[in-house]
Amino acid sequence: MTDIQQIALKTIKGADASLADYAGKVVLAVNVASKCGLTPQYEGLEKLYADYRDKGLVVAGFPANDFGAQEPGSNDEIATFCTTNFGVDFPMFEKIVVSGPDKHPLYAALTSAQPDAQGEGDAFREKLKGYGMTPNPVPEVLWNFEKFLIAKDGSVAARFDPTTAPNDPALVAAIEAELAK
């Protein structure tokens, strides 16, 4: 079991958990938010989970209010929003901090293990600057819906920027490659 798998977590309902609960499975950890322009990715994440869960994929949602205060709700409000609006059935965890000095130990470990994200992160950084925002520097999480692919052995296999859609061919190929191992 890796250090990442041993990090203490809480489910969105407050139960103790860790990624060790999914040992032997491929986990796609995603920091999510309910009031973001990327929020419709919930639908694609749920489809990805439905399509690949029987093959060993777990999508794990980590609500965070780090970017533009786009996840202001309580854990109960977030859970209700996700199930009501997107039929989310994949595991959701309590709201955490994913960037900066107070980031959750899971995200400290994920960003340390995989400092660079695949995708159009540079273009997204420029877009944020155009809105007068200062994007987080690498290796920090750039925005909501950044994706970390965790292999069956608990190692971080890949990282994808926020604009990488759940059905993006590169993400799907990476998931399929990890599931095949």
C-alpha positions, 0 to 999 in steps of 0.5 A: 500500500502506498502513502497516498492510499493511507491518507485519512479521508472522510466521505461526504457523509462523514465516514472514515475512508482512505484510497486504500478502500479502492486498492487494486482499482484504478482511481480518478481523483477529481476536485469538483465544484458546483458553481463552475463553468466546468460543473457540467463535467459531473455528467461526463464523470458519472458516465465514465464511472458507469462505463468502467466501474465494472472493469475496476475504475472508481471516480472519486470526487473531492469538493473544494472551494479554492477557486472563485468560491465556486463550491460554497455549500455544505457537504450535505448541500453538495451531495444533494446538488450532485445527485439531483442535477447529475445523478452522481453515484461515484464516491464523493468525499468531504469538502477539502482544500486542494491548493495553497499552504492549507491543502489536504495531505492527499492533494499535497501528495498528488501534486508532489507525485505528478507536478505537471498536468497533460492538456491545455493548461497553458491556454487555460492559465492565459484565459484566467489571466484574461479575467484578471485572475492569477493562476496557481503556479505549477505544481499547484492545482490550476482550477476545479476539475483537475484529474489525477489518475491513480494506478491499481498499486496506488502510484499516480499514473497521470494528471490532466488539466481542468479542461480535459473532458471526461471523454477526452481520448487521452484520458480514456486511453490512460484509464484503459491502459491502467485498467489493463495492467 
